Structures are given as C-alpha cells and as structure tokens.
Amino acid sequence: FLRSLDANGKIHTIVLDIRSPGGTVMGTQETADTVRAIRESGNTRVWAVGNGMMASAATWIGTAAEKVFVTPSGEAGSIGVISVYEDWSKAYEDYGIKVDVMRVPEKKARFTGVEPLTEEMRSLVMQRISESYDVFKTAMAKNRGVKSSEVEKLFGGGEMLSADEAVKSGLVDGIATLDEVLAKAVKGTKRTAPASTSAPLAQMKLDAL
C-alpha cells in the first residue's frame, strides 16, 4: 500500500498516524524498510506522528520516516525486544491434570506452556531476542543518525520517553498534533484541498503494530 502511494504522482506527502504499543518482530523490519525506501527515493515525503503512543515496533517504523513528531501528551521509545514464557505445568499438577507431550523430533514445538522452561530453551530465546535487538539498534541508529552503540543510552534504555524527553534525546524531531502536522504537510504544495488519497497528501493509520 505504501509503495502504491509513493507511485501516485498526485501525492506529495505521506503522513503516518501511529498509535501503537508495539508488536511482533515479524513484519516490523520489512515495514520499516519500506518507509525508509520511500524516504530515500525522494519521490514522496514521508512523515510520522506518534499520536499518543509510539512504542517499540512502532518506533522502529516511525523513525524510518523523514520527519518524526510526537503529540504533546504522547510518548515514544520502548526500544528493545521481549519474550514471555508462561509455565502452567505446576497449575495443571495442582488440579490433578497430567499432560503428556509426544513429539518428533524432540525440539518440535517445545514452547507449549505445559512443560517447564529448560536452561537450553532459555538460552535459545535469549540468543534470538538479542539478535533481534541488535538489528533493531542498527536500524534506529541509521534512522536517527547516531551510532548503534549510542542507541540504548540516548533513547531510554528500553523505557518510554515523554514528548519533551524524546525531542531532547533526538528520538523525534518535534512536538505537534496530527492536525498540525497535516497542515504543515499540505502547506506549500500546489493544491490545498483537504487531505485525501487523491490530494497531495495521504494519511495512513498504524495502530496495530
């Protein structure tokens, strides 16, 4: 969809309206790379607004835009990767429920929640989320023009940043409401009609990342 907007010669600017607490690793990098590619192509401006909450995966995607804003009461950040494993085996045991897991090979679908997490399983998860975090940091460094080694220190160390903190740290470019960003995006274009996909500006909502 984003690429079709970029290919539409009538669209001058794409504004991403982002309202998201984050999401999964799968799909995030690809979406962010698409935003980044549009940014670098020079055909269409792409701006992002953290409209309330722009966290984790949403921050990765939003900061891939040419300009990034957050609303006055909004937050951005939560740069990191988390995995939660729930072990229900003791609860089943207490209720007199015995679960037998039969699998071939032995590593098939081990993270069932009905059996304890082994140290080897924990080590595997930590390895994978660490690898994902490294990719995340590399992307954030490229998006915001800093070194990968500086991302954690500058941008909250995994925590959310208030609007003021996000600006001061360089995570976003400014504080503005969505309406203010839309008005700024339309200003100076050849047409001044209300924003729509047939006007010089297209707004895309991202609220499920």
MDTraj code that builds the backbone (N, CA, C; nanometers):
import mdtraj as md
import numpy as np

residues = "PHE LEU ARG SER LEU ASP ALA ASN GLY LYS ILE HIS THR ILE VAL LEU ASP ILE ARG SER PRO GLY GLY THR VAL MET GLY THR GLN GLU THR ALA ASP THR VAL ARG ALA ILE ARG GLU SER GLY ASN THR ARG VAL TRP ALA VAL GLY ASN GLY MET MET ALA SER ALA ALA THR TRP ILE GLY THR ALA ALA GLU LYS VAL PHE VAL THR PRO SER GLY GLU ALA GLY SER ILE GLY VAL ILE SER VAL TYR GLU ASP TRP SER LYS ALA TYR GLU ASP TYR GLY ILE LYS VAL ASP VAL MET ARG VAL PRO GLU LYS LYS ALA ARG PHE THR GLY VAL GLU PRO LEU THR GLU GLU MET ARG SER LEU VAL MET GLN ARG ILE SER GLU SER TYR ASP VAL PHE LYS THR ALA MET ALA LYS ASN ARG GLY VAL LYS SER SER GLU VAL GLU LYS LEU PHE GLY GLY GLY GLU MET LEU SER ALA ASP GLU ALA VAL LYS SER GLY LEU VAL ASP GLY ILE ALA THR LEU ASP GLU VAL LEU ALA LYS ALA VAL LYS GLY THR LYS ARG THR ALA PRO ALA SER THR SER ALA PRO LEU ALA GLN MET LYS LEU ASP ALA LEU".split()
xyz = np.array([
    [0.0825, -0.1208, 0.0000],
    [0.0000, 0.0000, 0.0000],
    [0.0861, 0.1261, 0.0000],
    [0.1890, 0.1290, 0.0845],
    [0.2775, 0.2450, 0.0902],
    [0.3463, 0.2689, -0.0431],
    [0.3879, 0.1631, -0.1081],
    [0.4554, 0.1781, -0.2365],
    [0.3600, 0.2317, -0.3431],
    [0.2322, 0.1933, -0.3339],
    [0.1349, 0.2453, -0.4301],
    [0.1124, 0.3941, -0.4081],
    [0.1162, 0.4388, -0.2821],
    [0.1048, 0.5816, -0.2532],
    [0.2256, 0.6569, -0.3080],
    [0.3426, 0.5968, -0.2904],
    [0.4655, 0.6601, -0.3391],
    [0.4645, 0.6711, -0.4916],
    [0.4020, 0.5750, -0.5561],
    [0.3981, 0.5739, -0.7019],
    [0.2916, 0.6678, -0.7588],
    [0.2039, 0.7167, -0.6720],
    [0.0967, 0.8065, -0.7154],
    [0.1511, 0.9489, -0.7265],
    [0.1628, 0.9977, -0.8486],
    [0.2213, 1.1292, -0.8706],
    [0.1420, 1.2435, -0.8114],
    [0.0168, 1.2189, -0.7744],
    [-0.0667, 1.3245, -0.7169],
    [-0.0406, 1.3434, -0.5669],
    [0.0288, 1.2474, -0.5073],
    [0.0531, 1.2533, -0.3629],
    [0.1904, 1.3142, -0.3355],
    [0.1907, 1.4207, -0.2574],
    [0.3136, 1.4931, -0.2269],
    [0.3780, 1.4425, -0.0984],
    [0.2936, 1.4108, 0.0013],
    [0.3439, 1.3706, 0.1323],
    [0.2583, 1.2585, 0.1897],
    [0.3224, 1.1602, 0.2492],
    [0.2540, 1.0556, 0.3251],
    [0.2771, 1.0845, 0.4729],
    [0.1690, 1.0921, 0.5499],
    [0.1794, 1.1120, 0.6941],
    [0.1323, 0.9851, 0.7631],
    [0.2203, 0.9237, 0.8405],
    [0.1864, 0.8035, 0.9153],
    [0.1294, 0.8437, 1.0509],
    [0.0049, 0.8102, 1.0751],
    [-0.0636, 0.8368, 1.2012],
    [-0.0463, 0.7127, 1.2883],
    [0.0501, 0.7177, 1.3796],
    [0.0894, 0.5976, 1.4550],
    [0.0357, 0.6020, 1.5972],
    [-0.0417, 0.5003, 1.6323],
    [-0.0937, 0.4848, 1.7686],
    [-0.0776, 0.3384, 1.8048],
    [0.0326, 0.3025, 1.8668],
    [0.0618, 0.1611, 1.8863],
    [0.1507, 0.1356, 2.0076],
    [0.1194, 0.0312, 2.0859],
    [0.2050, -0.0095, 2.1975],
    [0.3167, -0.1029, 2.1549],
    [0.3283, -0.1267, 2.0239],
    [0.4327, -0.2156, 1.9750],
    [0.3737, -0.3418, 1.9155],
    [0.4589, -0.4370, 1.8834],
    [0.4088, -0.5574, 1.8197],
    [0.5166, -0.6626, 1.8059],
    [0.5000, -0.7494, 1.7081],
    [0.5901, -0.8611, 1.6908],
    [0.7119, -0.8240, 1.6064],
    [0.8152, -0.9054, 1.6182],
    [0.9343, -0.8863, 1.5366],
    [0.9001, -0.9092, 1.3893],
    [0.8220, -1.0129, 1.3629],
    [0.7880, -1.0474, 1.2248],
    [0.7084, -0.9356, 1.1574],
    [0.7600, -0.8889, 1.0464],
    [0.6919, -0.7865, 0.9691],
    [0.7375, -0.6449, 0.9970],
    [0.7945, -0.6216, 1.1149],
    [0.8345, -0.4856, 1.1521],
    [0.9484, -0.4345, 1.0641],
    [1.0530, -0.5146, 1.0508],
    [1.1683, -0.4709, 0.9711],
    [1.1288, -0.4428, 0.8270],
    [1.0442, -0.5293, 0.7705],
    [1.0035, -0.5120, 0.6319],
    [0.9229, -0.3829, 0.6125],
    [0.8345, -0.3547, 0.7086],
    [0.7545, -0.2322, 0.7001],
    [0.8429, -0.1086, 0.7140],
    [0.9339, -0.1138, 0.8116],
    [1.0253, -0.0016, 0.8320],
    [1.1149, 0.0198, 0.7102],
    [1.1594, -0.0888, 0.6498],
    [1.2442, -0.0781, 0.5311],
    [1.1680, -0.0132, 0.4154],
    [1.0384, -0.0410, 0.4054],
    [0.9568, 0.0203, 0.3008],
    [0.9460, 0.1708, 0.3225],
    [0.9218, 0.2107, 0.4482],
    [0.9155, 0.3531, 0.4809],
    [1.0488, 0.4197, 0.4500],
    [1.1563, 0.3537, 0.4881],
    [1.2896, 0.4081, 0.4654],
    [1.3178, 0.4227, 0.3159],
    [1.2758, 0.3240, 0.2363],
    [1.2986, 0.3281, 0.0921],
    [1.2257, 0.4453, 0.0279],
    [1.1030, 0.4725, 0.0744],
    [1.0279, 0.5875, 0.0233],
    [1.0985, 0.7166, 0.0634],
    [1.1459, 0.7205, 0.1860],
    [1.2202, 0.8379, 0.2353],
    [1.3410, 0.8659, 0.1475],
    [1.4133, 0.7610, 0.1104],
    [1.5374, 0.7779, 0.0359],
    [1.5153, 0.7967, -0.1139],
    [1.3984, 0.7589, -0.1634],
    [1.3717, 0.7699, -0.3068],
    [1.3602, 0.9146, -0.3519],
    [1.3093, 1.0018, -0.2623],
    [1.2932, 1.1424, -0.2971],
    [1.1677, 1.1721, -0.3768],
    [1.0868, 1.0697, -0.4052],
    [0.9637, 1.0916, -0.4820],
    [0.8532, 1.1519, -0.3958],
    [0.8397, 1.1012, -0.2744],
    [0.7312, 1.1414, -0.1843],
    [0.7876, 1.1636, -0.0449],
    [0.7516, 1.2734, 0.0173],
    [0.7913, 1.2938, 0.1563],
    [0.7115, 1.1969, 0.2442],
    [0.7747, 1.1446, 0.3450],
    [0.7037, 1.0591, 0.4393],
    [0.7360, 1.1054, 0.5810],
    [0.6321, 1.1459, 0.6525],
    [0.6435, 1.1930, 0.7897],
    [0.5653, 1.0996, 0.8815],
    [0.6007, 1.1005, 1.0082],
    [0.5320, 1.0151, 1.1049],
    [0.4928, 1.0961, 1.2278],
    [0.3776, 1.0626, 1.2839],
    [0.3300, 1.1261, 1.4065],
    [0.3000, 1.0176, 1.5092],
    [0.3718, 1.0199, 1.6216],
    [0.3379, 0.9331, 1.7337],
    [0.2174, 0.9946, 1.8023],
    [0.1010, 0.9500, 1.7642],
    [-0.0239, 1.0135, 1.8063],
    [-0.0737, 0.9513, 1.9367],
    [-0.0037, 0.9811, 2.0452],
    [-0.0345, 0.9222, 2.1752],
    [0.0795, 0.8316, 2.2157],
    [0.0776, 0.7096, 2.1642],
    [0.1832, 0.6136, 2.1969],
    [0.2464, 0.5590, 2.0692],
    [0.3773, 0.5705, 2.0631],
    [0.4546, 0.5120, 1.9537],
    [0.5661, 0.4310, 2.0190],
    [0.5411, 0.3025, 2.0385],
    [0.6322, 0.2201, 2.1176],
    [0.6918, 0.1054, 2.0384],
    [0.8145, 0.0723, 2.0723],
    [0.8824, -0.0469, 2.0234],
    [0.8773, -0.0593, 1.8715],
    [0.8063, -0.1602, 1.8179],
    [0.7990, -0.1806, 1.6732],
    [0.7505, -0.0555, 1.6021],
    [0.6565, 0.0160, 1.6642],
    [0.6031, 0.1383, 1.6040],
    [0.7094, 0.2475, 1.5977],
    [0.7977, 0.2527, 1.6968],
    [0.9076, 0.3488, 1.6953],
    [1.0068, 0.3155, 1.5848],
    [1.0342, 0.1882, 1.5666],
    [1.1223, 0.1432, 1.4584],
    [1.0676, 0.1923, 1.3245],
    [0.9384, 0.1700, 1.3032],
    [0.8762, 0.2092, 1.1763],
    [0.8657, 0.3615, 1.1642],
    [0.8206, 0.4267, 1.2705],
    [0.8008, 0.5711, 1.2657],
    [0.9278, 0.6486, 1.2407],
    [1.0379, 0.6060, 1.3030],
    [1.1635, 0.6790, 1.2870],
    [1.2292, 0.6541, 1.1517],
    [1.1741, 0.5620, 1.0747],
    [1.2244, 0.5421, 0.9387],
    [1.1783, 0.6540, 0.8457],
    [1.0822, 0.7338, 0.8925],
    [1.0305, 0.8457, 0.8134],
    [1.1305, 0.9610, 0.8102],
    [1.1094, 1.0516, 0.7165],
    [1.1982, 1.1670, 0.7015],
    [1.1903, 1.2597, 0.8224],
    [1.0673, 1.2844, 0.8711],
    [1.0468, 1.3656, 0.9901],
    [0.9555, 1.2899, 1.0851],
    [0.9851, 1.3018, 1.2157],
    [0.9086, 1.2284, 1.3167],
    [0.8624, 1.3246, 1.4248],
    [0.7346, 1.3201, 1.4548],
    [0.6773, 1.4055, 1.5585],
    [0.6052, 1.3192, 1.6618],
    [0.5839, 1.3764, 1.7794],
    [0.5029, 1.3110, 1.8819],
    [0.4095, 1.4159, 1.9393],
    [0.2886, 1.3757, 1.9732],
    [0.1908, 1.4703, 2.0278],
    [0.2350, 1.5179, 2.1657],
    [0.1873, 1.6340, 2.2099],
    [0.2328, 1.6915, 2.3370],
    [0.2214, 1.5980, 2.4573],
    [0.1143, 1.5205, 2.4633],
    [0.0967, 1.4288, 2.5765],
    [0.1414, 1.2873, 2.5422],
    [0.2032, 1.2711, 2.4262],
    [0.2406, 1.1385, 2.3799],
    [0.3739, 1.0894, 2.4334],
    [0.4033, 0.9646, 2.3985],
    [0.5281, 0.9004, 2.4379],
    [0.5843, 0.8229, 2.3196],
    [0.7142, 0.8015, 2.3238],
    [0.7802, 0.7215, 2.2204],
    [0.8961, 0.6458, 2.2843],
    [0.9361, 0.5371, 2.2196],
    [1.0510, 0.4628, 2.2712],
    [1.0229, 0.3148, 2.2895],
    [1.0568, 0.2632, 2.4078],
    [1.0464, 0.1196, 2.4377],
    [1.1253, 0.0391, 2.3351],
    [1.2485, 0.0844, 2.3109],
    [1.3330, 0.0205, 2.2100],
    [1.3991, -0.1032, 2.2709],
    [1.3514, -0.2180, 2.2311],
    [1.4023, -0.3426, 2.2855],
    [1.3167, -0.4588, 2.2394],
    [1.3514, -0.5777, 2.2859],
    [1.2799, -0.6988, 2.2464],
    [1.2487, -0.7797, 2.3718],
    [1.1265, -0.8295, 2.3811],
    [1.0847, -0.9043, 2.4986],
    [1.0156, -1.0336, 2.4570],
    [1.0374, -1.1376, 2.5361],
    [0.9696, -1.2647, 2.5154],
    [0.9232, -1.3160, 2.6513],
    [0.7990, -1.3589, 2.6608],
    [0.7422, -1.4069, 2.7868],
    [0.6992, -1.5521, 2.7707],
    [0.7424, -1.6359, 2.8631],
    [0.7018, -1.7771, 2.8603],
    [0.6235, -1.8080, 2.9869],
    [0.5040, -1.8586, 2.9711],
    [0.4190, -1.8964, 3.0841],
    [0.4233, -2.0476, 3.1032],
    [0.4671, -2.0890, 3.2197],
    [0.4755, -2.2314, 3.2511],
    [0.3562, -2.2698, 3.3397],
    [0.2597, -2.3402, 3.2816],
    [0.1373, -2.3800, 3.3517],
    [0.1459, -2.5216, 3.4092],
    [0.2616, -2.5849, 3.4016],
    [0.2724, -2.7251, 3.4415],
    [0.2374, -2.7468, 3.5886],
    [0.2810, -2.6568, 3.6778],
    [0.2512, -2.6720, 3.8211],
    [0.1020, -2.6531, 3.8477],
    [0.0415, -2.5579, 3.7780],
    [-0.1019, -2.5356, 3.7942],
    [-0.1808, -2.6582, 3.7515],
    [-0.1422, -2.7203, 3.6385],
    [-0.2086, -2.8425, 3.5943],
    [-0.1918, -2.9529, 3.6987],
    [-0.0698, -2.9635, 3.7499],
    [-0.0414, -3.0666, 3.8504],
    [-0.1277, -3.0471, 3.9747],
    [-0.1406, -2.9225, 4.0192],
    [-0.2208, -2.8933, 4.1379],
    [-0.3679, -2.9278, 4.1185],
    [-0.4132, -2.9194, 3.9950],
    [-0.5523, -2.9527, 3.9643],
    [-0.5688, -3.0995, 3.9254],
    [-0.4617, -3.1751, 3.9372],
    [-0.4706, -3.3176, 3.9071],
    [-0.4724, -3.3501, 3.7601],
    [-0.4204, -3.2579, 3.6794],
    [-0.4182, -3.2787, 3.5347],
    [-0.2768, -3.3162, 3.4921],
    [-0.2635, -3.4326, 3.4295],
    [-0.1328, -3.4758, 3.3799],
    [-0.1304, -3.4591, 3.2285],
    [-0.0306, -3.3876, 3.1791],
    [-0.0176, -3.3620, 3.0360],
    [0.1012, -3.4396, 2.9812],
    [0.0749, -3.5211, 2.8813],
    [0.1825, -3.5930, 2.8127],
    [0.2038, -3.5274, 2.6765],
    [0.3270, -3.4864, 2.6501],
    [0.3606, -3.4249, 2.5221],
    [0.4425, -3.5249, 2.4413],
    [0.3926, -3.5593, 2.3242],
    [0.4620, -3.6537, 2.2356],
    [0.5007, -3.5799, 2.1079],
    [0.6283, -3.5831, 2.0736],
    [0.6749, -3.5058, 1.9578],
    [0.7899, -3.5752, 1.8870],
    [0.8031, -3.5495, 1.7607],
    [0.9156, -3.5942, 1.6792],
    [0.9498, -3.4811, 1.5814],
    [1.0753, -3.4338, 1.5815],
    [1.1859, -3.4676, 1.6711],
    [1.1681, -3.3999, 1.8071],
    [1.2652, -3.4142, 1.8937],
    [1.2494, -3.3723, 2.0333],
    [1.2392, -3.2209, 2.0526],
    [1.2810, -3.1423, 1.9524],
    [1.2734, -2.9966, 1.9660],
    [1.1489, -2.9371, 1.9014],
    [1.0603, -3.0215, 1.8497],
    [0.9390, -2.9726, 1.7848],
    [0.8465, -2.9053, 1.8864],
    [0.8112, -2.7770, 1.8595],
    [0.7110, -2.7031, 1.9388],
    [0.7311, -2.7212, 2.0886],
    [0.8522, -2.6899, 2.1342],
    [0.8827, -2.7100, 2.2769],
    [0.8186, -2.6064, 2.3669],
    [0.7891, -2.4888, 2.3136],
    [0.7398, -2.3797, 2.3976],
    [0.5880, -2.3851, 2.4089],
    [0.5398, -2.4927, 2.4696],
    [0.3958, -2.5191, 2.4770],
    [0.3275, -2.4510, 2.5944],
    [0.4041, -2.4238, 2.6997],
    [0.3430, -2.3682, 2.8206],
    [0.2946, -2.4742, 2.9170],
    [0.2997, -2.6004, 2.8767],
    [0.2544, -2.7086, 2.9649],
    [0.3732, -2.7866, 3.0212],
    [0.4928, -2.7378, 2.9937],
    [0.6129, -2.8014, 3.0462],
    [0.7135, -2.6928, 3.0847],
    [0.7990, -2.7222, 3.1824],
    [0.8932, -2.6204, 3.2316],
    [0.9898, -2.5733, 3.1232],
    [1.0365, -2.4499, 3.1400],
    [1.1371, -2.3915, 3.0514],
    [1.2739, -2.4399, 3.0964],
    [1.3457, -2.5088, 3.0091],
    [1.4787, -2.5571, 3.0451],
    [1.5812, -2.4462, 3.0229],
    [1.6990, -2.4627, 3.0777],
    [1.8047, -2.3640, 3.0591],
    [1.8452, -2.3537, 2.9126],
    [1.8412, -2.4666, 2.8420],
    [1.8760, -2.4649, 2.6996],
    [1.7722, -2.3862, 2.6202],
    [1.6448, -2.4014, 2.6566],
    [1.5382, -2.3265, 2.5911],
    [1.5523, -2.1771, 2.6200],
    [1.5808, -2.1440, 2.7451],
    [1.6003, -2.0037, 2.7834],
    [1.7177, -1.9421, 2.7069],
    [1.8265, -2.0182, 2.6937],
    [1.9445, -1.9694, 2.6228],
    [1.9117, -1.9422, 2.4761],
    [1.8306, -2.0290, 2.4156],
    [1.7915, -2.0117, 2.2764],
    [1.7095, -1.8847, 2.2584],
    [1.6140, -1.8631, 2.3479],
    [1.5295, -1.7438, 2.3397],
    [1.6138, -1.6180, 2.3565],
    [1.7032, -1.6178, 2.4559],
    [1.7878, -1.5017, 2.4797],
    [1.8771, -1.4723, 2.3593],
    [1.9264, -1.5772, 2.2952],
    [2.0100, -1.5582, 2.1772],
    [1.9305, -1.4904, 2.0658],
    [1.8085, -1.5376, 2.0459],
    [1.7276, -1.4845, 1.9356],
    [1.6799, -1.3419, 1.9618],
    [1.6403, -1.3128, 2.0861],
    [1.5943, -1.1768, 2.1115],
    [1.7122, -1.0791, 2.1128],
    [1.8302, -1.1276, 2.1502],
    [1.9497, -1.0430, 2.1445],
    [1.9852, -1.0104, 1.9994],
    [1.9717, -1.1099, 1.9122],
    [1.9981, -1.0869, 1.7699],
    [1.8987, -0.9872, 1.7122],
    [1.7714, -1.0014, 1.7512],
    [1.6688, -0.9077, 1.7032],
    [1.6949, -0.7678, 1.7551],
    [1.7407, -0.7582, 1.8798],
    [1.7705, -0.6277, 1.9383],
    [1.8854, -0.5598, 1.8649],
    [1.9859, -0.6368, 1.8270],
    [2.0987, -0.5795, 1.7520],
    [2.0518, -0.5213, 1.6188],
    [1.9612, -0.5928, 1.5516],
    [1.9059, -0.5424, 1.4251],
    [1.8251, -0.4153, 1.4511],
    [1.7480, -0.4167, 1.5594],
    [1.6673, -0.3012, 1.5996],
    [1.7569, -0.1800, 1.6225],
    [1.8630, -0.1973, 1.6994],
    [1.9540, -0.0863, 1.7296],
    [2.0217, -0.0331, 1.6031],
    [2.0603, -0.1238, 1.5158],
    [2.1237, -0.0817, 1.3907],
    [2.0285, 0.0041, 1.3080],
    [1.9016, -0.0371, 1.3019],
    [1.8017, 0.0384, 1.2269],
    [1.7765, 0.1741, 1.2915],
    [1.7666, 0.1786, 1.4238],
    [1.7434, 0.3046, 1.4940],
    [1.8607, 0.3998, 1.4742],
    [1.9806, 0.3459, 1.4755],
    [2.0999, 0.4293, 1.4544],
    [2.0970, 0.4923, 1.3160],
    [2.0606, 0.4138, 1.2158],
    [2.0523, 0.4639, 1.0790],
    [1.9404, 0.5670, 1.0663],
    [1.8248, 0.5366, 1.1272],
    [1.7097, 0.6264, 1.1173],
    [1.7360, 0.7621, 1.1805],
    [1.8056, 0.7627, 1.2934],
    [1.8214, 0.8870, 1.3693],
    [1.9622, 0.9443, 1.3629],
    [2.0495, 0.8857, 1.2833],
    [2.1812, 0.9429, 1.2609],
    [2.2743, 0.9381, 1.3805],
    [2.2707, 0.8265, 1.4538],
    [2.3613, 0.8091, 1.5678],
    [2.4332, 0.6757, 1.5525],
    [2.5250, 0.6482, 1.6423],
    [2.5940, 0.5200, 1.6407],
    [2.5070, 0.4142, 1.7077],
    [2.5187, 0.2918, 1.6607],
    [2.4420, 0.1815, 1.7189],
    [2.4710, 0.1662, 1.8681],
    [2.5961, 0.1897, 1.9049],
    [2.6362, 0.1762, 2.0453],
    [2.5754, 0.2844, 2.1340],
    [2.5204, 0.3908, 2.0729],
    [2.4630, 0.5018, 2.1491],
    [2.3118, 0.4895, 2.1670],
    [2.2483, 0.4025, 2.0901],
    [2.1024, 0.3950, 2.0878],
    [2.0434, 0.3712, 2.2263],
    [2.0967, 0.2728, 2.2975],
    [2.0395, 0.2367, 2.4278],
    [2.0508, 0.3515, 2.5276],
    [2.1644, 0.4165, 2.5308],
    [2.1866, 0.5261, 2.6250],
    [2.1048, 0.6496, 2.5890],
    [2.0982, 0.6820, 2.4609],
    [2.0306, 0.8043, 2.4185],
    [1.8787, 0.7952, 2.4255],
    [1.8249, 0.6786, 2.3897],
    [1.6817, 0.6678, 2.3654],
    [1.6052, 0.5889, 2.4712],
    [1.6461, 0.6018, 2.5967],
    [1.5640, 0.5499, 2.7057],
    [1.6011, 0.4156, 2.7618],
    [1.6938, 0.3457, 2.7003],
    [1.7358, 0.2165, 2.7550],
    [1.6233, 0.1158, 2.7667],
    [1.5292, 0.1194, 2.6742],
    [1.4170, 0.0254, 2.6769],
    [1.2890, 0.0837, 2.7328],
    [1.2990, 0.2001, 2.7961],
    [1.1798, 0.2640, 2.8537],
    [1.1184, 0.3636, 2.7552],
    [0.9953, 0.4040, 2.7862],
    [0.9285, 0.5059, 2.7067],
    [0.9818, 0.6433, 2.7452],
    [0.9786, 0.7358, 2.6507],
    [1.0198, 0.8735, 2.6742],
    [0.8997, 0.9652, 2.6546],
    [0.8888, 1.0660, 2.7397],
    [0.7845, 1.1660, 2.7208],
    [0.8146, 1.2454, 2.5947],
    [0.7205, 1.3271, 2.5519],
    [0.7404, 1.4071, 2.4315],
    [0.8660, 1.4940, 2.4438],
    [0.8792, 1.5643, 2.5554],
    [0.9964, 1.6503, 2.5754],
    [1.1258, 1.5694, 2.5752],
    [1.1241, 1.4556, 2.6442],
    [1.2434, 1.3716, 2.6506],
    [1.2793, 1.3167, 2.5124],
    [1.1777, 1.2817, 2.4367],
    [1.2018, 1.2261, 2.3026],
    [1.2682, 1.3286, 2.2116],
    [1.2254, 1.4550, 2.2229],
    [1.2856, 1.5616, 2.1421],
    [1.4293, 1.5877, 2.1870],
    [1.4491, 1.5987, 2.3174],
    [1.5824, 1.6282, 2.3698],
    [1.6831, 1.5194, 2.3362],
    [1.6378, 1.3957, 2.3337],
    [1.7276, 1.2840, 2.3050],
    [1.7565, 1.2698, 2.1560],
    [1.6732, 1.3327, 2.0719],
    [1.6892, 1.3195, 1.9283],
    [1.6110, 1.2038, 1.8686],
    [1.5267, 1.1407, 1.9514],
    [1.4463, 1.0299, 1.9010],
    [1.3417, 1.0791, 1.8016],
    [1.2861, 1.1978, 1.8264],
    [1.1909, 1.2590, 1.7339],
    [1.2365, 1.4011, 1.7025],
    [1.1748, 1.4587, 1.5994],
    [1.2171, 1.5913, 1.5545],
    [1.1390, 1.7053, 1.6182],
    [1.0193, 1.6759, 1.6665],
    [0.9402, 1.7834, 1.7238],
    [0.8134, 1.7343, 1.7897],
    [0.7448, 1.8285, 1.8556],
    [0.6178, 1.8000, 1.9227],
    [0.5069, 1.8698, 1.8458],
    [0.4073, 1.7954, 1.8048],
    [0.2970, 1.8531, 1.7275],
    [0.1804, 1.7565, 1.7263],
    [0.0601, 1.8095, 1.7135],
    [-0.0575, 1.7248, 1.6987],
    [-0.0648, 1.6747, 1.5553],
    [-0.1487, 1.5767, 1.5342],
    [-0.1664, 1.5256, 1.3982],
    [-0.2185, 1.6344, 1.3059],
    [-0.3150, 1.7134, 1.3527],
    [-0.3703, 1.8206, 1.2700],
    [-0.2636, 1.9216, 1.2310],
    [-0.1754, 1.9527, 1.3247],
    [-0.0684, 2.0482, 1.2953],
    [0.0282, 1.9935, 1.1910],
    [0.0586, 1.8650, 1.2002],
    [0.1488, 1.8032, 1.1024],
    [0.0827, 1.7962, 0.9653],
    [-0.0451, 1.7613, 0.9622],
    [-0.1169, 1.7560, 0.8348],
    [-0.1201, 1.8942, 0.7689],
    [-0.1453, 1.9969, 0.8498],
    [-0.1482, 2.1330, 0.7958],
    [-0.0120, 2.1733, 0.7419],
    [0.0922, 2.1360, 0.8134],
    [0.2285, 2.1685, 0.7695],
    [0.2635, 2.0923, 0.6415],
    [0.2150, 1.9692, 0.6314],
    [0.2450, 1.8878, 0.5140],
    [0.1778, 1.9432, 0.3892],
    [0.0547, 1.9932, 0.4062],
    [-0.0198, 2.0467, 0.2916],
    [0.0325, 2.1835, 0.2510],
    [0.0753, 2.2628, 0.3491],
    [0.1215, 2.3986, 0.3219],
    [0.2378, 2.3973, 0.2232],
    [0.2268, 2.4788, 0.1216],
    [0.3339, 2.4907, 0.0249],
    [0.3208, 2.4000, -0.0949],
    [0.2227, 2.3086, -0.0901],
    [0.2010, 2.2238, -0.2068],
    [0.1160, 2.2991, -0.3080],
    [0.1091, 2.2482, -0.4286],
    [0.0363, 2.3172, -0.5339],
    [-0.1135, 2.3194, -0.5103],
    [-0.1630, 2.2127, -0.4421],
    [-0.3051, 2.2068, -0.4149],
    [-0.3302, 2.2204, -0.2663],
    [-0.4410, 2.2791, -0.2280],
    [-0.4721, 2.2998, -0.0872],
    [-0.6039, 2.2351, -0.0498],
    [-0.6465, 2.1368, -0.1285],
    [-0.7704, 2.0657, -0.0970],
    [-0.7510, 1.9830, 0.0290],
    [-0.8607, 1.9460, 0.0978],
    [-0.8485, 1.8614, 0.2172],
    [-0.7730, 1.7335, 0.1846],
    [-0.6983, 1.6853, 0.2822],
    [-0.6137, 1.5683, 0.2596],
    [-0.6966, 1.4462, 0.2233],
    [-0.6562, 1.3761, 0.1189],
    [-0.7179, 1.2501, 0.0788],
    [-0.6186, 1.1795, -0.0100],
    [-0.6491, 1.0563, -0.0482],
    [-0.5547, 0.9829, -0.1309],
    [-0.5464, 1.0399, -0.2715],
    [-0.6371, 1.1309, -0.3090],
    [-0.6300, 1.1919, -0.4413],
    [-0.5722, 1.3323, -0.4348],
    [-0.5451, 1.3800, -0.3139],
    [-0.4850, 1.5112, -0.2939],
    [-0.3345, 1.4927, -0.2772],
    [-0.2583, 1.6036, -0.2567],
    [-0.1129, 1.5907, -0.2465],
    [-0.0664, 1.5184, -0.1200],
    [-0.1592, 1.4811, -0.0319],
    [-0.1188, 1.4231, 0.0945],
    [-0.2055, 1.3023, 0.1255],
    [-0.1435, 1.1977, 0.1741],
    [-0.2184, 1.0786, 0.2142],
    [-0.1842, 1.0447, 0.3579],
    [-0.2879, 1.0130, 0.4356],
    [-0.2667, 0.9767, 0.5760],
    [-0.2891, 0.8280, 0.5926],
    [-0.1967, 0.7617, 0.6584],
    [-0.2094, 0.6183, 0.6820],
    [-0.2032, 0.5923, 0.8308],
    [-0.3024, 0.5206, 0.8841],
    [-0.3048, 0.4898, 1.0266],
    [-0.2304, 0.3603, 1.0542],
    [-0.1458, 0.3635, 1.1551],
    [-0.0760, 0.2444, 1.2021],
    [-0.1060, 0.2293, 1.3504],
    [-0.2036, 0.1469, 1.3822],
    [-0.2415, 0.1344, 1.5235],
    [-0.2471, -0.0105, 1.5691],
    [-0.1883, -0.1003, 1.4938],
    [-0.1939, -0.2399, 1.5339],
    [-0.0567, -0.3064, 1.5314],
    [0.0482, -0.2255, 1.5385],
    [0.1829, -0.2819, 1.5319],
    [0.2261, -0.3379, 1.6667],
])
top = md.Topology()
chain = top.add_chain()
for i, resn in enumerate(residues, 1):
    res = top.add_residue(resn, chain, resSeq=i)
    for name in ("N", "CA", "C"):
        top.add_atom(name, md.element.get_by_symbol(name[0]), res)
traj = md.Trajectory(xyz[None], top)
